[in-house]
Amino acid sequence: MKNKILIISLILIIAIGVTWNFIRTKKSETESERPIAVSEDEIKNPDRMVVKLGQNYYEITPHDSGYDELIKKCRQSFNRTTGRNIDEQEIESLKQNSDFVEFDYDRVSKNNIFFFSGDIGVIKMQETGGITASNELYDGEELKESFEKAIKDKTPYSLDTSLYTANNVYQYLPSTYDFEEIKYEAVYKKEITSVDDYEKILNLYNIKFEKIDINELLKGNKIILFLSKYNISDYKTNVGNIKINFIGQDYEVPIAQNYIPLLMVVSKIVNTNCIYYNYDSVNNVDNLTGTHEDIYGVVREKKDDGTLILGYTVEDNITTGIVQLSDYVKNKNSSAREIEVGDWISSLGATVISKENDIKTYAVNTEIYVQKKDDYEKSISNLVKGEKTLDTNIEYYYESESGYDGFMICALYFGENSVAPDGYLKVYYDFYDNITESYLGRKESPVASNYGIVKYEMVTITFTEPVSDIKNIKAKTLEFIAD
């Protein structure tokens, strides 16, 4: 009997040993199949996570318990693959038909999306489309269950978005105190945070919206007010950003345009710190051709057909305009037929006939004034020779590769009643060796020092020595007039 019990005991021990060894082997095999978790360098810690379950979205922030543990589980579920490009349409289809968690970054739209099921596990978003980074997640369902527990008491949101247009327009330039300027003098934006904020800005700008219950809209939503010279043709709202397409017109010569008040209502789940604006449907309107402008400058080149290339000086390769003289002008004015390189010319009301690379071409059909080269240089010499200072404004400046030295083109006015430059003076500067110093205000009590060079502001230039050679003038100080 004892032998029988002993035999049974031995069999049980062997069976237990075999079973334990089988379990250990299987566990080892399973662990060896489990992918190695990706590092933070590859998948950066998000500023928040947004979970989509069904048609609802939930926000999980770093303040929520278990936040870091959820990130760790996502990284451990990563099933690395060779990435392929995936377009926005395919990504949108996956997001519509799948549950996922999205790693969102406050001011960067290159989010990472983990899909709980399906052949594609992770997509790393790019500026357009994305790149697949993982095959089907390891334990995707288990990961989903972890997030279901995490959002159990969270508020659900949707991605619904609506756009309202005001009944009236705003006719003045909006204040950057109230609005963020998105496109220079064209598009302005303000996020509305409360009923008081909404009513204050609408009263201040006399904006009127109909059938809007602002109290209701603020529940679970963010509200963005645009003042725009363009309409919004379409928009796309994502967890990590908003993409807006504008449609309208830009004019070559600015004209008074009305600003359209547009109110965009998006879910609180949307990251409104990342908004992308597209102006591909904004057309440029040439309302410049046929307008009239006064022209003036030094003839730095004369073409065989008589076309004149204007600049500040003859020696510098800077073009300020192209002039075509009509036969009428040439026949009426003998000096117009004899214009040479180095002469100064001016004309009132020249007609703009084209613009290319910011350089306008003019047709002169009326009178033209010509000052011959020698007389022009004599006039400049008479004005500045022996002088130690000059009150002027800087129309152009050139800086060398170092960024410290170069030259300025200064406007000269020969008469007390001159409203346009009568000539240009080239003045060299050198900040590197402190040959030239620059101030906002007077040197003795400046508002700011090391002020640099600012075009079109009134400035007093003190030369290194009284002018003796108008071709070689160096600046000692620049004192820009403080407002």
VEXVEX-534139 format. One record per residue (C-alpha): residue number from 1; z negated, y negated, x negated; residue in three letters. Coordinates in nm, 3 decimals, always signed. Layout:
residues N
(NUM (Z Y X) 'ALA');
...
***
This chain:
residues 483
(1 (+0.000 +0.000 +0.000) 'MET');
(2 (-0.093 -0.234 -0.282) 'LYS');
(3 (+0.241 -0.167 -0.451) 'ASN');
(4 (+0.423 -0.249 -0.129) 'LYS');
(5 (+0.243 -0.583 -0.096) 'ILE');
(6 (+0.315 -0.659 -0.460) 'LEU');
(7 (+0.685 -0.586 -0.415) 'ILE');
(8 (+0.704 -0.810 -0.106) 'ILE');
(9 (+0.523 -1.089 -0.292) 'SER');
(10 (+0.765 -1.066 -0.583) 'LEU');
(11 (+1.061 -1.081 -0.346) 'ILE');
(12 (+0.918 -1.392 -0.178) 'LEU');
(13 (+0.855 -1.564 -0.511) 'ILE');
(14 (+1.209 -1.488 -0.626) 'ILE');
(15 (+1.355 -1.613 -0.294) 'ALA');
(16 (+1.155 -1.935 -0.313) 'ILE');
(17 (+1.265 -1.984 -0.673) 'GLY');
(18 (+1.631 -1.927 -0.591) 'VAL');
(19 (+1.611 -2.162 -0.292) 'THR');
(20 (+1.438 -2.436 -0.493) 'TRP');
(21 (+1.691 -2.399 -0.773) 'ASN');
(22 (+1.977 -2.422 -0.518) 'PHE');
(23 (+1.826 -2.737 -0.365) 'ILE');
(24 (+1.777 -2.893 -0.708) 'ARG');
(25 (+2.135 -2.809 -0.808) 'THR');
(26 (+2.277 -2.957 -0.489) 'LYS');
(27 (+2.067 -3.270 -0.526) 'LYS');
(28 (+2.185 -3.305 -0.886) 'SER');
(29 (+2.547 -3.263 -0.778) 'GLU');
(30 (+2.504 -3.519 -0.501) 'THR');
(31 (+2.342 -3.770 -0.734) 'GLU');
(32 (+2.618 -3.721 -0.988) 'SER');
(33 (+2.875 -3.799 -0.716) 'GLU');
(34 (+2.694 -4.117 -0.609) 'ARG');
(35 (+2.863 -4.421 -0.765) 'PRO');
(36 (+2.681 -4.646 -1.007) 'ILE');
(37 (+2.565 -4.970 -0.838) 'ALA');
(38 (+2.771 -5.275 -0.930) 'VAL');
(39 (+2.605 -5.555 -1.124) 'SER');
(40 (+2.526 -5.909 -1.014) 'GLU');
(41 (+2.806 -6.031 -1.242) 'ASP');
(42 (+3.058 -5.846 -1.026) 'GLU');
(43 (+2.901 -5.912 -0.686) 'ILE');
(44 (+2.693 -6.228 -0.707) 'LYS');
(45 (+2.382 -6.273 -0.498) 'ASN');
(46 (+2.483 -6.448 -0.176) 'PRO');
(47 (+2.324 -6.766 -0.043) 'ASP');
(48 (+2.302 -6.580 +0.288) 'ARG');
(49 (+2.438 -6.268 +0.458) 'MET');
(50 (+2.618 -6.262 +0.793) 'VAL');
(51 (+2.630 -5.931 +0.982) 'VAL');
(52 (+2.892 -5.856 +1.248) 'LYS');
(53 (+2.799 -5.586 +1.499) 'LEU');
(54 (+3.033 -5.555 +1.794) 'GLY');
(55 (+3.136 -5.910 +1.883) 'GLN');
(56 (+2.811 -6.071 +1.767) 'ASN');
(57 (+2.720 -6.230 +1.434) 'TYR');
(58 (+2.372 -6.250 +1.284) 'TYR');
(59 (+2.243 -6.451 +0.989) 'GLU');
(60 (+2.007 -6.309 +0.726) 'ILE');
(61 (+1.869 -6.559 +0.474) 'THR');
(62 (+1.671 -6.526 +0.150) 'PRO');
(63 (+1.358 -6.617 +0.353) 'HIS');
(64 (+1.386 -6.296 +0.555) 'ASP');
(65 (+1.183 -5.996 +0.444) 'SER');
(66 (+1.383 -5.720 +0.278) 'GLY');
(67 (+1.663 -5.958 +0.181) 'TYR');
(68 (+1.683 -5.845 -0.184) 'ASP');
(69 (+1.652 -5.479 -0.084) 'GLU');
(70 (+1.952 -5.513 +0.149) 'LEU');
(71 (+2.159 -5.666 -0.132) 'ILE');
(72 (+2.058 -5.377 -0.356) 'LYS');
(73 (+2.168 -5.122 -0.093) 'LYS');
(74 (+2.506 -5.295 -0.063) 'CYS');
(75 (+2.558 -5.277 -0.438) 'ARG');
(76 (+2.457 -4.908 -0.440) 'GLN');
(77 (+2.705 -4.829 -0.164) 'SER');
(78 (+2.992 -4.965 -0.374) 'PHE');
(79 (+3.265 -4.704 -0.428) 'ASN');
(80 (+3.476 -4.863 -0.701) 'ARG');
(81 (+3.856 -4.860 -0.675) 'THR');
(82 (+4.156 -5.019 -0.841) 'THR');
(83 (+4.204 -5.340 -0.647) 'GLY');
(84 (+4.514 -5.424 -0.448) 'ARG');
(85 (+4.609 -5.751 -0.287) 'ASN');
(86 (+4.553 -5.770 +0.087) 'ILE');
(87 (+4.688 -6.052 +0.302) 'ASP');
(88 (+4.497 -6.264 +0.552) 'GLU');
(89 (+4.658 -6.099 +0.852) 'GLN');
(90 (+4.541 -5.752 +0.747) 'GLU');
(91 (+4.194 -5.884 +0.664) 'ILE');
(92 (+4.173 -6.051 +1.004) 'GLU');
(93 (+4.268 -5.725 +1.175) 'SER');
(94 (+3.998 -5.536 +0.983) 'LEU');
(95 (+3.735 -5.796 +1.071) 'LYS');
(96 (+3.828 -5.792 +1.440) 'GLN');
(97 (+3.800 -5.413 +1.467) 'ASN');
(98 (+3.512 -5.337 +1.231) 'SER');
(99 (+3.144 -5.397 +1.179) 'ASP');
(100 (+3.056 -5.547 +0.842) 'PHE');
(101 (+2.822 -5.762 +0.639) 'VAL');
(102 (+2.962 -6.067 +0.461) 'GLU');
(103 (+2.809 -6.218 +0.148) 'PHE');
(104 (+2.846 -6.593 +0.201) 'ASP');
(105 (+2.822 -6.862 -0.068) 'TYR');
(106 (+2.726 -7.216 +0.025) 'ASP');
(107 (+3.011 -7.413 -0.132) 'ARG');
(108 (+3.253 -7.140 -0.243) 'VAL');
(109 (+3.474 -6.949 +0.000) 'SER');
(110 (+3.535 -6.643 -0.217) 'LYS');
(111 (+3.305 -6.425 -0.008) 'ASN');
(112 (+3.253 -6.049 -0.039) 'ASN');
(113 (+3.286 -5.839 +0.277) 'ILE');
(114 (+3.130 -5.488 +0.305) 'PHE');
(115 (+3.281 -5.278 +0.587) 'PHE');
(116 (+3.039 -5.013 +0.718) 'PHE');
(117 (+3.324 -4.770 +0.796) 'SER');
(118 (+3.692 -4.723 +0.715) 'GLY');
(119 (+3.901 -4.652 +0.406) 'ASP');
(120 (+3.843 -5.001 +0.267) 'ILE');
(121 (+3.480 -5.055 +0.173) 'GLY');
(122 (+3.474 -5.400 +0.013) 'VAL');
(123 (+3.713 -5.694 +0.005) 'ILE');
(124 (+3.663 -5.977 -0.241) 'LYS');
(125 (+3.809 -6.286 -0.075) 'MET');
(126 (+4.042 -6.513 -0.271) 'GLN');
(127 (+4.188 -6.859 -0.204) 'GLU');
(128 (+4.453 -6.683 +0.003) 'THR');
(129 (+4.397 -6.326 +0.117) 'GLY');
(130 (+4.177 -6.097 -0.087) 'GLY');
(131 (+4.149 -5.798 -0.323) 'ILE');
(132 (+4.014 -5.455 -0.229) 'THR');
(133 (+3.721 -5.372 -0.457) 'ALA');
(134 (+3.579 -5.052 -0.306) 'SER');
(135 (+3.699 -4.748 -0.117) 'ASN');
(136 (+3.500 -4.624 +0.185) 'GLU');
(137 (+3.136 -4.713 +0.128) 'LEU');
(138 (+2.895 -4.446 +0.017) 'TYR');
(139 (+2.649 -4.394 +0.306) 'ASP');
(140 (+2.813 -4.672 +0.509) 'GLY');
(141 (+2.642 -4.560 +0.832) 'GLU');
(142 (+2.304 -4.556 +0.662) 'GLU');
(143 (+2.371 -4.908 +0.533) 'LEU');
(144 (+2.466 -5.019 +0.883) 'LYS');
(145 (+2.139 -4.881 +1.021) 'GLU');
(146 (+1.947 -5.085 +0.762) 'SER');
(147 (+2.115 -5.403 +0.881) 'PHE');
(148 (+2.067 -5.313 +1.248) 'GLU');
(149 (+1.693 -5.300 +1.183) 'LYS');
(150 (+1.705 -5.627 +0.988) 'ALA');
(151 (+1.869 -5.823 +1.271) 'ILE');
(152 (+1.671 -5.667 +1.557) 'LYS');
(153 (+1.495 -5.995 +1.642) 'ASP');
(154 (+1.776 -6.229 +1.530) 'LYS');
(155 (+1.978 -6.468 +1.748) 'THR');
(156 (+2.336 -6.348 +1.809) 'PRO');
(157 (+2.624 -6.594 +1.758) 'TYR');
(158 (+2.996 -6.588 +1.826) 'SER');
(159 (+3.284 -6.747 +1.634) 'LEU');
(160 (+3.408 -6.942 +1.936) 'ASP');
(161 (+3.546 -7.285 +1.845) 'THR');
(162 (+3.658 -7.574 +2.064) 'SER');
(163 (+3.827 -7.909 +1.998) 'LEU');
(164 (+3.799 -8.226 +2.207) 'TYR');
(165 (+4.013 -8.540 +2.183) 'THR');
(166 (+3.870 -8.877 +2.284) 'ALA');
(167 (+4.019 -9.089 +2.562) 'ASN');
(168 (+4.062 -9.386 +2.331) 'ASN');
(169 (+4.137 -9.459 +1.965) 'VAL');
(170 (+3.950 -9.648 +1.695) 'TYR');
(171 (+4.150 -9.936 +1.545) 'GLN');
(172 (+3.963 -10.028 +1.227) 'TYR');
(173 (+3.887 -9.872 +0.890) 'LEU');
(174 (+3.581 -9.644 +0.936) 'PRO');
(175 (+3.274 -9.712 +0.723) 'SER');
(176 (+3.198 -9.461 +0.448) 'THR');
(177 (+2.832 -9.532 +0.525) 'TYR');
(178 (+2.877 -9.344 +0.853) 'ASP');
(179 (+3.163 -9.108 +0.759) 'PHE');
(180 (+3.271 -8.901 +0.461) 'GLU');
(181 (+3.622 -8.999 +0.353) 'GLU');
(182 (+3.832 -8.680 +0.340) 'ILE');
(183 (+4.173 -8.836 +0.273) 'LYS');
(184 (+4.205 -9.194 +0.153) 'TYR');
(185 (+4.207 -9.425 +0.455) 'GLU');
(186 (+4.347 -9.142 +0.669) 'ALA');
(187 (+4.084 -8.880 +0.759) 'VAL');
(188 (+3.707 -8.927 +0.795) 'TYR');
(189 (+3.440 -8.671 +0.889) 'LYS');
(190 (+3.082 -8.679 +1.020) 'LYS');
(191 (+2.859 -8.387 +1.120) 'GLU');
(192 (+2.663 -8.464 +1.438) 'ILE');
(193 (+2.309 -8.326 +1.423) 'THR');
(194 (+2.143 -8.456 +1.739) 'SER');
(195 (+2.201 -8.621 +2.075) 'VAL');
(196 (+2.073 -8.953 +1.935) 'ASP');
(197 (+2.313 -8.923 +1.640) 'ASP');
(198 (+2.602 -8.854 +1.877) 'TYR');
(199 (+2.526 -9.143 +2.111) 'GLU');
(200 (+2.465 -9.385 +1.825) 'LYS');
(201 (+2.797 -9.318 +1.651) 'ILE');
(202 (+2.995 -9.323 +1.978) 'LEU');
(203 (+2.844 -9.657 +2.078) 'ASN');
(204 (+2.895 -9.803 +1.731) 'LEU');
(205 (+3.263 -9.704 +1.722) 'TYR');
(206 (+3.326 -9.740 +2.097) 'ASN');
(207 (+3.447 -9.380 +2.129) 'ILE');
(208 (+3.469 -9.217 +2.470) 'LYS');
(209 (+3.483 -8.843 +2.543) 'PHE');
(210 (+3.501 -8.707 +2.898) 'GLU');
(211 (+3.326 -8.402 +3.041) 'LYS');
(212 (+3.116 -8.331 +2.732) 'ILE');
(213 (+2.755 -8.217 +2.771) 'ASP');
(214 (+2.632 -8.283 +2.420) 'ILE');
(215 (+2.293 -8.121 +2.489) 'ASN');
(216 (+2.467 -7.799 +2.585) 'GLU');
(217 (+2.713 -7.810 +2.296) 'LEU');
(218 (+2.436 -7.848 +2.039) 'LEU');
(219 (+2.281 -7.516 +2.146) 'LYS');
(220 (+2.385 -7.263 +1.885) 'GLY');
(221 (+2.665 -7.484 +1.753) 'ASN');
(222 (+2.752 -7.738 +1.485) 'LYS');
(223 (+2.949 -8.047 +1.584) 'ILE');
(224 (+3.193 -8.227 +1.354) 'ILE');
(225 (+3.347 -8.563 +1.446) 'LEU');
(226 (+3.674 -8.660 +1.278) 'PHE');
(227 (+3.839 -9.002 +1.281) 'LEU');
(228 (+4.194 -8.921 +1.178) 'SER');
(229 (+4.535 -9.087 +1.165) 'LYS');
(230 (+4.676 -8.739 +1.226) 'TYR');
(231 (+4.631 -8.487 +1.505) 'ASN');
(232 (+4.500 -8.137 +1.437) 'ILE');
(233 (+4.783 -7.891 +1.500) 'SER');
(234 (+4.575 -7.575 +1.458) 'ASP');
(235 (+4.259 -7.446 +1.293) 'TYR');
(236 (+4.095 -7.118 +1.191) 'LYS');
(237 (+3.720 -7.061 +1.188) 'THR');
(238 (+3.569 -6.797 +0.961) 'ASN');
(239 (+3.212 -6.711 +0.865) 'VAL');
(240 (+3.257 -6.873 +0.524) 'GLY');
(241 (+3.490 -7.166 +0.600) 'ASN');
(242 (+3.707 -7.365 +0.837) 'ILE');
(243 (+4.078 -7.418 +0.777) 'LYS');
(244 (+4.236 -7.719 +0.947) 'ILE');
(245 (+4.606 -7.809 +0.965) 'ASN');
(246 (+4.695 -8.172 +1.036) 'PHE');
(247 (+5.020 -8.301 +1.178) 'ILE');
(248 (+5.141 -8.660 +1.172) 'GLY');
(249 (+5.311 -8.922 +0.959) 'GLN');
(250 (+5.242 -9.109 +0.635) 'ASP');
(251 (+5.426 -9.433 +0.575) 'TYR');
(252 (+5.565 -9.548 +0.241) 'GLU');
(253 (+5.446 -9.898 +0.324) 'VAL');
(254 (+5.102 -9.875 +0.492) 'PRO');
(255 (+5.097 -9.995 +0.850) 'ILE');
(256 (+4.813 -10.047 +1.094) 'ALA');
(257 (+4.745 -9.709 +1.252) 'GLN');
(258 (+4.494 -9.598 +1.508) 'ASN');
(259 (+4.229 -9.338 +1.426) 'TYR');
(260 (+4.210 -9.047 +1.670) 'ILE');
(261 (+3.852 -8.930 +1.741) 'PRO');
(262 (+3.845 -8.548 +1.736) 'LEU');
(263 (+3.530 -8.348 +1.810) 'LEU');
(264 (+3.520 -7.993 +1.672) 'MET');
(265 (+3.249 -7.758 +1.797) 'VAL');
(266 (+3.184 -7.447 +1.586) 'VAL');
(267 (+2.916 -7.180 +1.587) 'SER');
(268 (+2.603 -7.231 +1.376) 'LYS');
(269 (+2.698 -6.911 +1.195) 'ILE');
(270 (+2.997 -7.091 +1.035) 'VAL');
(271 (+2.963 -7.238 +0.685) 'ASN');
(272 (+3.073 -7.600 +0.738) 'THR');
(273 (+3.023 -7.686 +0.370) 'ASN');
(274 (+3.360 -7.523 +0.302) 'CYS');
(275 (+3.637 -7.691 +0.501) 'ILE');
(276 (+3.997 -7.673 +0.382) 'TYR');
(277 (+4.245 -7.939 +0.494) 'TYR');
(278 (+4.620 -7.884 +0.498) 'ASN');
(279 (+4.869 -8.170 +0.527) 'TYR');
(280 (+5.197 -7.976 +0.498) 'ASP');
(281 (+5.296 -8.093 +0.847) 'SER');
(282 (+5.229 -8.459 +0.767) 'VAL');
(283 (+5.572 -8.615 +0.710) 'ASN');
(284 (+5.640 -8.909 +0.482) 'ASN');
(285 (+5.823 -9.189 +0.662) 'VAL');
(286 (+6.042 -9.418 +0.452) 'ASP');
(287 (+5.970 -9.757 +0.601) 'ASN');
(288 (+6.007 -9.915 +0.256) 'LEU');
(289 (+6.387 -9.928 +0.235) 'THR');
(290 (+6.512 -10.259 +0.365) 'GLY');
(291 (+6.188 -10.446 +0.307) 'THR');
(292 (+6.177 -10.751 +0.082) 'HIS');
(293 (+5.962 -10.816 -0.226) 'GLU');
(294 (+5.942 -11.078 -0.499) 'ASP');
(295 (+6.041 -10.938 -0.839) 'ILE');
(296 (+5.977 -11.054 -1.193) 'TYR');
(297 (+5.975 -10.906 -1.542) 'GLY');
(298 (+6.133 -10.876 -1.884) 'VAL');
(299 (+6.477 -10.718 -1.906) 'VAL');
(300 (+6.418 -10.428 -2.142) 'ARG');
(301 (+6.756 -10.262 -2.084) 'GLU');
(302 (+7.095 -10.356 -1.938) 'LYS');
(303 (+7.328 -10.079 -1.821) 'LYS');
(304 (+7.707 -10.089 -1.857) 'ASP');
(305 (+7.742 -10.147 -1.483) 'ASP');
(306 (+7.511 -10.448 -1.503) 'GLY');
(307 (+7.199 -10.274 -1.365) 'THR');
(308 (+6.885 -10.428 -1.514) 'LEU');
(309 (+6.578 -10.225 -1.614) 'ILE');
(310 (+6.266 -10.439 -1.597) 'LEU');
(311 (+5.941 -10.392 -1.789) 'GLY');
(312 (+5.650 -10.578 -1.943) 'TYR');
(313 (+5.801 -10.596 -2.292) 'THR');
(314 (+6.125 -10.491 -2.460) 'VAL');
(315 (+5.967 -10.259 -2.715) 'GLU');
(316 (+5.751 -10.050 -2.477) 'ASP');
(317 (+5.913 -9.775 -2.269) 'ASN');
(318 (+5.751 -9.886 -1.942) 'ILE');
(319 (+5.973 -9.949 -1.639) 'THR');
(320 (+5.842 -10.171 -1.359) 'THR');
(321 (+6.161 -10.191 -1.153) 'GLY');
(322 (+6.540 -10.153 -1.141) 'ILE');
(323 (+6.756 -10.446 -1.030) 'VAL');
(324 (+7.113 -10.450 -0.904) 'GLN');
(325 (+7.275 -10.793 -0.877) 'LEU');
(326 (+7.529 -10.852 -0.600) 'SER');
(327 (+7.870 -10.999 -0.678) 'ASP');
(328 (+7.768 -11.302 -0.475) 'TYR');
(329 (+7.480 -11.376 -0.712) 'VAL');
(330 (+7.692 -11.319 -1.020) 'LYS');
(331 (+7.971 -11.546 -0.895) 'ASN');
(332 (+7.734 -11.821 -0.787) 'LYS');
(333 (+7.506 -11.817 -1.093) 'ASN');
(334 (+7.664 -11.811 -1.438) 'SER');
(335 (+7.329 -11.731 -1.600) 'SER');
(336 (+7.310 -11.415 -1.386) 'ALA');
(337 (+7.633 -11.295 -1.548) 'ARG');
(338 (+7.492 -11.361 -1.895) 'GLU');
(339 (+7.154 -11.187 -1.866) 'ILE');
(340 (+7.053 -11.016 -2.190) 'GLU');
(341 (+6.777 -10.781 -2.306) 'VAL');
(342 (+6.457 -10.980 -2.361) 'GLY');
(343 (+6.528 -11.240 -2.090) 'ASP');
(344 (+6.270 -11.305 -1.819) 'TRP');
(345 (+6.402 -11.288 -1.462) 'ILE');
(346 (+6.249 -11.346 -1.120) 'SER');
(347 (+6.377 -11.354 -0.763) 'SER');
(348 (+6.220 -11.413 -0.423) 'LEU');
(349 (+6.283 -11.163 -0.145) 'GLY');
(350 (+6.477 -10.891 -0.328) 'ALA');
(351 (+6.567 -10.599 -0.100) 'THR');
(352 (+6.415 -10.257 -0.170) 'VAL');
(353 (+6.695 -10.000 -0.157) 'ILE');
(354 (+6.516 -9.690 -0.292) 'SER');
(355 (+6.207 -9.555 -0.463) 'LYS');
(356 (+6.185 -9.265 -0.707) 'GLU');
(357 (+5.885 -9.160 -0.915) 'ASN');
(358 (+5.703 -9.474 -0.796) 'ASP');
(359 (+5.978 -9.698 -0.940) 'ILE');
(360 (+6.162 -9.916 -0.690) 'LYS');
(361 (+6.526 -10.019 -0.707) 'THR');
(362 (+6.607 -10.365 -0.573) 'TYR');
(363 (+6.923 -10.540 -0.461) 'ALA');
(364 (+6.929 -10.913 -0.537) 'VAL');
(365 (+7.154 -11.096 -0.290) 'ASN');
(366 (+7.006 -11.446 -0.319) 'THR');
(367 (+6.904 -11.675 -0.603) 'GLU');
(368 (+6.778 -11.539 -0.933) 'ILE');
(369 (+6.592 -11.731 -1.200) 'TYR');
(370 (+6.669 -11.649 -1.564) 'VAL');
(371 (+6.470 -11.765 -1.867) 'GLN');
(372 (+6.643 -11.679 -2.193) 'LYS');
(373 (+6.455 -11.465 -2.443) 'LYS');
(374 (+6.393 -11.742 -2.700) 'ASP');
(375 (+6.271 -11.987 -2.434) 'ASP');
(376 (+6.051 -11.719 -2.277) 'TYR');
(377 (+5.883 -11.632 -2.608) 'GLU');
(378 (+5.842 -12.004 -2.685) 'LYS');
(379 (+5.666 -12.055 -2.350) 'SER');
(380 (+5.422 -11.772 -2.430) 'ILE');
(381 (+5.361 -11.911 -2.778) 'SER');
(382 (+5.295 -12.260 -2.642) 'ASN');
(383 (+5.042 -12.119 -2.397) 'LEU');
(384 (+4.835 -11.899 -2.629) 'VAL');
(385 (+4.901 -12.005 -2.990) 'LYS');
(386 (+4.581 -12.127 -3.154) 'GLY');
(387 (+4.374 -12.010 -2.858) 'GLU');
(388 (+4.065 -11.796 -2.904) 'LYS');
(389 (+4.022 -11.694 -2.538) 'THR');
(390 (+4.237 -11.618 -2.235) 'LEU');
(391 (+4.149 -11.596 -1.865) 'ASP');
(392 (+4.378 -11.336 -1.712) 'THR');
(393 (+4.402 -11.003 -1.531) 'ASN');
(394 (+4.520 -10.676 -1.682) 'ILE');
(395 (+4.828 -10.530 -1.512) 'GLU');
(396 (+4.864 -10.222 -1.730) 'TYR');
(397 (+4.695 -10.055 -2.023) 'TYR');
(398 (+4.784 -9.773 -2.258) 'TYR');
(399 (+4.531 -9.558 -2.442) 'GLU');
(400 (+4.599 -9.333 -2.740) 'SER');
(401 (+4.515 -8.962 -2.746) 'GLU');
(402 (+4.165 -9.044 -2.874) 'SER');
(403 (+4.105 -9.253 -2.563) 'GLY');
(404 (+3.941 -9.529 -2.766) 'TYR');
(405 (+4.227 -9.758 -2.864) 'ASP');
(406 (+4.559 -9.882 -2.731) 'GLY');
(407 (+4.701 -10.197 -2.575) 'PHE');
(408 (+4.677 -10.401 -2.256) 'MET');
(409 (+4.944 -10.597 -2.071) 'ILE');
(410 (+4.796 -10.926 -1.951) 'CYS');
(411 (+4.948 -11.154 -1.687) 'ALA');
(412 (+5.031 -11.512 -1.791) 'LEU');
(413 (+5.062 -11.811 -1.559) 'TYR');
(414 (+5.245 -12.115 -1.699) 'PHE');
(415 (+5.190 -12.347 -1.403) 'GLY');
(416 (+4.882 -12.443 -1.204) 'GLU');
(417 (+5.049 -12.338 -0.879) 'ASN');
(418 (+5.189 -12.006 -1.003) 'SER');
(419 (+5.117 -11.725 -0.756) 'VAL');
(420 (+5.295 -11.453 -0.956) 'ALA');
(421 (+5.299 -11.386 -1.331) 'PRO');
(422 (+5.533 -11.607 -1.535) 'ASP');
(423 (+5.512 -11.372 -1.833) 'GLY');
(424 (+5.320 -11.093 -2.001) 'TYR');
(425 (+5.111 -11.079 -2.317) 'LEU');
(426 (+5.042 -10.761 -2.513) 'LYS');
(427 (+4.689 -10.741 -2.652) 'VAL');
(428 (+4.554 -10.453 -2.864) 'TYR');
(429 (+4.202 -10.310 -2.828) 'TYR');
(430 (+3.989 -10.067 -3.029) 'ASP');
(431 (+3.657 -9.945 -2.889) 'PHE');
(432 (+3.611 -9.675 -3.155) 'TYR');
(433 (+3.540 -9.910 -3.445) 'ASP');
(434 (+3.366 -10.163 -3.216) 'ASN');
(435 (+3.645 -10.410 -3.285) 'ILE');
(436 (+3.652 -10.452 -2.906) 'THR');
(437 (+3.351 -10.471 -2.674) 'GLU');
(438 (+3.366 -10.465 -2.293) 'SER');
(439 (+3.120 -10.607 -2.041) 'TYR');
(440 (+3.081 -10.656 -1.670) 'LEU');
(441 (+2.968 -11.016 -1.663) 'GLY');
(442 (+2.914 -11.241 -1.961) 'ARG');
(443 (+2.824 -11.091 -2.297) 'LYS');
(444 (+2.502 -11.291 -2.319) 'GLU');
(445 (+2.361 -11.142 -1.995) 'SER');
(446 (+2.590 -10.861 -1.882) 'PRO');
(447 (+2.555 -10.656 -1.565) 'VAL');
(448 (+2.683 -10.360 -1.766) 'ALA');
(449 (+2.810 -10.295 -2.118) 'SER');
(450 (+3.073 -10.044 -2.236) 'ASN');
(451 (+3.260 -10.135 -1.915) 'TYR');
(452 (+3.598 -10.015 -2.041) 'GLY');
(453 (+3.922 -10.156 -1.897) 'ILE');
(454 (+3.977 -10.226 -1.527) 'VAL');
(455 (+4.317 -10.327 -1.395) 'LYS');
(456 (+4.368 -10.628 -1.168) 'TYR');
(457 (+4.015 -10.766 -1.213) 'GLU');
(458 (+3.975 -11.116 -1.356) 'MET');
(459 (+3.870 -11.101 -1.719) 'VAL');
(460 (+3.806 -11.339 -2.006) 'THR');
(461 (+3.947 -11.201 -2.331) 'ILE');
(462 (+3.815 -11.331 -2.660) 'THR');
(463 (+4.049 -11.258 -2.951) 'PHE');
(464 (+3.939 -11.147 -3.297) 'THR');
(465 (+4.089 -11.471 -3.431) 'GLU');
(466 (+4.290 -11.766 -3.295) 'PRO');
(467 (+4.640 -11.651 -3.198) 'VAL');
(468 (+4.899 -11.712 -3.467) 'SER');
(469 (+5.145 -11.426 -3.396) 'ASP');
(470 (+5.206 -11.337 -3.030) 'ILE');
(471 (+5.323 -10.991 -3.137) 'LYS');
(472 (+4.990 -10.905 -3.301) 'ASN');
(473 (+4.690 -11.005 -3.092) 'ILE');
(474 (+4.364 -10.809 -3.094) 'LYS');
(475 (+4.077 -10.833 -2.848) 'ALA');
(476 (+3.718 -10.885 -2.960) 'LYS');
(477 (+3.546 -10.894 -2.621) 'THR');
(478 (+3.643 -10.829 -2.259) 'LEU');
(479 (+3.419 -11.001 -2.004) 'GLU');
(480 (+3.508 -10.892 -1.652) 'PHE');
(481 (+3.399 -11.133 -1.383) 'ILE');
(482 (+3.113 -10.984 -1.181) 'ALA');
(483 (+3.130 -11.039 -0.804) 'ASP');
***
